[in-house]
Amino acid sequence: MHRNPRYEVLVYFPAQPESRMMKQIIREASVHWIGGVDGGTKTVTTGSGVLTQTNFSSAIPVRRDSVTDPAELIGAAHASSFSLALANELGVGVSAGSEIDTTATVTMEHLSAGWTITKIHLDVIARLSKMTQGDFIDAAVRAKTSCLVSRLLRANISMTAKLDNEPFATADRAA
């Protein structure tokens, strides 16, 4: 087989110290789309395998059905990322009695450019021993600023944060 050097791309990666290599993490998700916007099938798969050929909707505004959509996935990513940032700010990780519940509510509006995520509201309730409400709010504000998804989005991000150190009743946990 004869290779034409005009079509070859050479990429050189010089040896880098381990500390340099750890400064970049790459994650992947893929979509398989068959058919048009209103019909056909659309599935999303993540590199981790958490989502595997999961159906999603391209209907905007989003209909209530058993498939996810881009706005819901952004909400899930934001709630996850914020909770991680808050746990890091609080130093939570080893305490089995610590809980953080975050709900991200995504608002879309039809603007002149098309459907746009304009607002995300984070509703945070945490159960943490030996934490004051003031210290918790300070940590939540720092987490909102340091959260990698918050830094990515151009939307208006609001938040309510409450420290609730009352024990849960069993019925409340299931809700």
Short mmCIF file of the C-alpha atoms (twelve columns), coordinates in Angstrom:
data_MODEL
# 
_entry.id   MODEL 
# 
loop_
_atom_site.group_PDB 
_atom_site.id 
_atom_site.type_symbol 
_atom_site.label_atom_id 
_atom_site.label_alt_id 
_atom_site.label_comp_id 
_atom_site.label_asym_id 
_atom_site.label_seq_id 
_atom_site.Cartn_x 
_atom_site.Cartn_y 
_atom_site.Cartn_z 
_atom_site.pdbx_PDB_model_num 
ATOM 1   C CA . MET A 1   0.000   0.000  0.000  1 
ATOM 2   C CA . HIS A 2   1.413   3.329  -1.052 1 
ATOM 3   C CA . ARG A 3   0.749   6.252  1.284  1 
ATOM 4   C CA . ASN A 4   0.406   9.739  -0.015 1 
ATOM 5   C CA . PRO A 5   2.267   12.005 2.443  1 
ATOM 6   C CA . ARG A 6   -0.076  14.911 1.646  1 
ATOM 7   C CA . TYR A 7   -2.846  13.164 3.601  1 
ATOM 8   C CA . GLU A 8   -0.885  12.108 6.656  1 
ATOM 9   C CA . VAL A 9   -1.113  14.023 9.883  1 
ATOM 10  C CA . LEU A 10  1.713   13.609 12.315 1 
ATOM 11  C CA . VAL A 11  1.042   14.391 15.931 1 
ATOM 12  C CA . TYR A 12  3.881   14.583 18.388 1 
ATOM 13  C CA . PHE A 13  3.213   14.368 22.122 1 
ATOM 14  C CA . PRO A 14  6.393   15.104 24.031 1 
ATOM 15  C CA . ALA A 15  6.855   13.231 27.294 1 
ATOM 16  C CA . GLN A 16  5.219   15.242 30.027 1 
ATOM 17  C CA . PRO A 17  5.597   14.956 33.771 1 
ATOM 18  C CA . GLU A 18  2.710   13.181 35.493 1 
ATOM 19  C CA . SER A 19  1.549   16.397 37.196 1 
ATOM 20  C CA . ARG A 20  1.055   18.014 33.767 1 
ATOM 21  C CA . MET A 21  -0.938  15.061 32.470 1 
ATOM 22  C CA . MET A 22  -3.358  15.199 35.405 1 
ATOM 23  C CA . LYS A 23  -4.492  18.719 34.519 1 
ATOM 24  C CA . GLN A 24  -6.841  17.526 31.791 1 
ATOM 25  C CA . ILE A 25  -9.777  15.136 31.999 1 
ATOM 26  C CA . ILE A 26  -11.737 14.202 28.919 1 
ATOM 27  C CA . ARG A 27  -15.253 12.729 29.132 1 
ATOM 28  C CA . GLU A 28  -17.380 11.632 26.219 1 
ATOM 29  C CA . ALA A 29  -21.027 11.203 25.321 1 
ATOM 30  C CA . SER A 30  -22.470 10.288 21.949 1 
ATOM 31  C CA . VAL A 31  -25.841 10.561 20.253 1 
ATOM 32  C CA . HIS A 32  -27.316 8.263  17.642 1 
ATOM 33  C CA . TRP A 33  -30.010 10.064 15.633 1 
ATOM 34  C CA . ILE A 34  -32.302 8.337  13.129 1 
ATOM 35  C CA . GLY A 35  -35.048 10.269 11.323 1 
ATOM 36  C CA . GLY A 36  -36.176 13.866 11.561 1 
ATOM 37  C CA . VAL A 37  -36.694 16.254 14.440 1 
ATOM 38  C CA . ASP A 38  -40.305 15.193 15.052 1 
ATOM 39  C CA . GLY A 39  -39.950 11.486 14.354 1 
ATOM 40  C CA . GLY A 40  -37.437 8.704  14.426 1 
ATOM 41  C CA . THR A 41  -35.281 7.766  17.356 1 
ATOM 42  C CA . LYS A 42  -32.639 9.619  19.279 1 
ATOM 43  C CA . THR A 43  -30.446 7.958  21.891 1 
ATOM 44  C CA . VAL A 44  -27.601 9.193  24.064 1 
ATOM 45  C CA . THR A 45  -24.793 7.039  25.457 1 
ATOM 46  C CA . THR A 46  -22.117 8.156  27.900 1 
ATOM 47  C CA . GLY A 47  -18.567 6.883  27.979 1 
ATOM 48  C CA . SER A 48  -19.052 5.722  31.569 1 
ATOM 49  C CA . GLY A 49  -21.987 3.539  30.525 1 
ATOM 50  C CA . VAL A 50  -24.361 5.240  32.970 1 
ATOM 51  C CA . LEU A 51  -26.533 6.170  30.004 1 
ATOM 52  C CA . THR A 52  -26.642 3.498  27.316 1 
ATOM 53  C CA . GLN A 53  -28.832 4.144  24.305 1 
ATOM 54  C CA . THR A 54  -31.126 6.245  26.498 1 
ATOM 55  C CA . ASN A 55  -33.957 7.795  24.497 1 
ATOM 56  C CA . PHE A 56  -34.145 11.554 24.478 1 
ATOM 57  C CA . SER A 57  -36.572 14.052 23.052 1 
ATOM 58  C CA . SER A 58  -35.866 16.883 20.695 1 
ATOM 59  C CA . ALA A 59  -39.307 18.360 21.296 1 
ATOM 60  C CA . ILE A 60  -39.007 21.945 22.490 1 
ATOM 61  C CA . PRO A 61  -40.805 22.920 24.631 1 
ATOM 62  C CA . VAL A 62  -40.289 19.643 26.390 1 
ATOM 63  C CA . ARG A 63  -43.217 17.279 26.612 1 
ATOM 64  C CA . ARG A 64  -43.779 15.200 29.700 1 
ATOM 65  C CA . ASP A 65  -42.988 11.629 28.702 1 
ATOM 66  C CA . SER A 66  -40.574 8.869  29.599 1 
ATOM 67  C CA . VAL A 67  -37.576 10.249 27.725 1 
ATOM 68  C CA . THR A 68  -35.003 12.772 28.807 1 
ATOM 69  C CA . ASP A 69  -34.027 15.929 26.929 1 
ATOM 70  C CA . PRO A 70  -31.034 18.285 26.762 1 
ATOM 71  C CA . ALA A 71  -32.448 20.697 29.388 1 
ATOM 72  C CA . GLU A 72  -33.021 17.851 31.859 1 
ATOM 73  C CA . LEU A 73  -29.520 16.527 31.245 1 
ATOM 74  C CA . ILE A 74  -28.076 20.020 31.891 1 
ATOM 75  C CA . GLY A 75  -30.094 20.133 35.137 1 
ATOM 76  C CA . ALA A 76  -28.738 16.738 36.198 1 
ATOM 77  C CA . ALA A 77  -25.181 17.781 35.384 1 
ATOM 78  C CA . HIS A 78  -25.587 21.070 37.275 1 
ATOM 79  C CA . ALA A 79  -27.106 19.472 40.398 1 
ATOM 80  C CA . SER A 80  -24.357 16.835 40.412 1 
ATOM 81  C CA . SER A 81  -21.529 19.296 39.863 1 
ATOM 82  C CA . PHE A 82  -22.838 21.771 42.439 1 
ATOM 83  C CA . SER A 83  -23.266 19.029 45.076 1 
ATOM 84  C CA . LEU A 84  -19.682 17.915 44.484 1 
ATOM 85  C CA . ALA A 85  -18.424 21.501 44.764 1 
ATOM 86  C CA . LEU A 86  -20.421 22.006 47.993 1 
ATOM 87  C CA . ALA A 87  -19.118 18.767 49.503 1 
ATOM 88  C CA . ASN A 88  -15.580 19.910 48.680 1 
ATOM 89  C CA . GLU A 89  -16.212 23.326 50.270 1 
ATOM 90  C CA . LEU A 90  -17.638 21.692 53.403 1 
ATOM 91  C CA . GLY A 91  -14.954 19.023 53.605 1 
ATOM 92  C CA . VAL A 92  -17.695 16.374 53.484 1 
ATOM 93  C CA . GLY A 93  -16.647 12.950 52.393 1 
ATOM 94  C CA . VAL A 94  -15.862 10.837 55.384 1 
ATOM 95  C CA . SER A 95  -18.904 11.625 57.515 1 
ATOM 96  C CA . ALA A 96  -21.561 8.954  57.018 1 
ATOM 97  C CA . GLY A 97  -24.235 11.176 58.580 1 
ATOM 98  C CA . SER A 98  -23.822 13.990 56.046 1 
ATOM 99  C CA . GLU A 99  -26.369 14.502 53.268 1 
ATOM 100 C CA . ILE A 100 -26.706 17.047 50.469 1 
ATOM 101 C CA . ASP A 101 -29.832 17.135 48.286 1 
ATOM 102 C CA . THR A 102 -29.714 19.458 45.278 1 
ATOM 103 C CA . THR A 103 -32.466 20.025 42.730 1 
ATOM 104 C CA . ALA A 104 -31.710 22.053 39.611 1 
ATOM 105 C CA . THR A 105 -34.760 23.574 37.917 1 
ATOM 106 C CA . VAL A 106 -34.012 24.611 34.330 1 
ATOM 107 C CA . THR A 107 -36.099 27.366 32.680 1 
ATOM 108 C CA . MET A 108 -36.128 27.775 28.914 1 
ATOM 109 C CA . GLU A 109 -37.549 30.701 26.977 1 
ATOM 110 C CA . HIS A 110 -38.166 31.182 23.295 1 
ATOM 111 C CA . LEU A 111 -35.966 34.162 22.390 1 
ATOM 112 C CA . SER A 112 -35.209 35.647 18.986 1 
ATOM 113 C CA . ALA A 113 -32.254 33.237 18.676 1 
ATOM 114 C CA . GLY A 114 -34.520 30.246 19.479 1 
ATOM 115 C CA . TRP A 115 -35.109 28.198 22.618 1 
ATOM 116 C CA . THR A 116 -32.566 29.256 25.251 1 
ATOM 117 C CA . ILE A 117 -31.858 28.130 28.803 1 
ATOM 118 C CA . THR A 118 -32.237 31.432 30.615 1 
ATOM 119 C CA . LYS A 119 -32.395 30.405 34.273 1 
ATOM 120 C CA . ILE A 120 -31.362 27.604 36.537 1 
ATOM 121 C CA . HIS A 121 -32.463 27.532 40.142 1 
ATOM 122 C CA . LEU A 122 -30.569 25.357 42.598 1 
ATOM 123 C CA . ASP A 123 -32.533 24.248 45.649 1 
ATOM 124 C CA . VAL A 124 -30.157 22.814 48.241 1 
ATOM 125 C CA . ILE A 125 -30.941 21.122 51.529 1 
ATOM 126 C CA . ALA A 126 -28.124 19.661 53.582 1 
ATOM 127 C CA . ARG A 127 -27.992 17.663 56.774 1 
ATOM 128 C CA . LEU A 128 -24.609 18.179 58.369 1 
ATOM 129 C CA . SER A 129 -23.580 17.706 61.943 1 
ATOM 130 C CA . LYS A 130 -21.737 20.507 63.725 1 
ATOM 131 C CA . MET A 131 -22.419 23.148 61.043 1 
ATOM 132 C CA . THR A 132 -23.982 26.569 61.529 1 
ATOM 133 C CA . GLN A 133 -26.433 28.033 59.016 1 
ATOM 134 C CA . GLY A 134 -24.050 30.951 58.350 1 
ATOM 135 C CA . ASP A 135 -21.066 28.683 57.633 1 
ATOM 136 C CA . PHE A 136 -23.266 26.526 55.407 1 
ATOM 137 C CA . ILE A 137 -24.544 29.509 53.381 1 
ATOM 138 C CA . ASP A 138 -20.972 30.809 52.950 1 
ATOM 139 C CA . ALA A 139 -19.877 27.386 51.665 1 
ATOM 140 C CA . ALA A 140 -22.917 27.184 49.333 1 
ATOM 141 C CA . VAL A 141 -22.108 30.570 47.789 1 
ATOM 142 C CA . ARG A 142 -18.477 29.550 47.281 1 
ATOM 143 C CA . ALA A 143 -19.645 26.256 45.729 1 
ATOM 144 C CA . LYS A 144 -22.007 28.074 43.342 1 
ATOM 145 C CA . THR A 145 -19.030 30.151 42.172 1 
ATOM 146 C CA . SER A 146 -16.587 27.236 41.915 1 
ATOM 147 C CA . CYS A 147 -19.006 24.683 40.392 1 
ATOM 148 C CA . LEU A 148 -17.677 23.724 36.955 1 
ATOM 149 C CA . VAL A 149 -21.158 23.680 35.356 1 
ATOM 150 C CA . SER A 150 -22.059 27.075 36.886 1 
ATOM 151 C CA . ARG A 151 -18.880 28.490 35.345 1 
ATOM 152 C CA . LEU A 152 -19.826 27.008 31.964 1 
ATOM 153 C CA . LEU A 153 -23.370 28.345 31.721 1 
ATOM 154 C CA . ARG A 154 -24.409 31.835 30.680 1 
ATOM 155 C CA . ALA A 155 -27.829 31.466 32.313 1 
ATOM 156 C CA . ASN A 156 -28.930 33.357 35.416 1 
ATOM 157 C CA . ILE A 157 -28.258 30.975 38.311 1 
ATOM 158 C CA . SER A 158 -30.208 31.480 41.524 1 
ATOM 159 C CA . MET A 159 -30.092 29.384 44.664 1 
ATOM 160 C CA . THR A 160 -31.866 28.681 47.922 1 
ATOM 161 C CA . ALA A 161 -29.817 26.836 50.507 1 
ATOM 162 C CA . LYS A 162 -30.999 25.468 53.822 1 
ATOM 163 C CA . LEU A 163 -29.202 23.592 56.548 1 
ATOM 164 C CA . ASP A 164 -31.680 21.115 58.027 1 
ATOM 165 C CA . ASN A 165 -30.208 19.138 60.890 1 
ATOM 166 C CA . GLU A 166 -33.514 17.632 61.956 1 
ATOM 167 C CA . PRO A 167 -33.533 13.840 61.542 1 
ATOM 168 C CA . PHE A 168 -35.692 12.469 58.756 1 
ATOM 169 C CA . ALA A 169 -38.705 10.312 59.447 1 
ATOM 170 C CA . THR A 170 -38.770 7.096  57.403 1 
ATOM 171 C CA . ALA A 171 -41.787 8.275  55.369 1 
ATOM 172 C CA . ASP A 172 -39.985 11.520 54.424 1 
ATOM 173 C CA . ARG A 173 -37.002 9.621  53.041 1 
ATOM 174 C CA . ALA A 174 -39.147 7.787  50.500 1 
ATOM 175 C CA . ALA A 175 -40.694 10.998 49.140 1 
# 
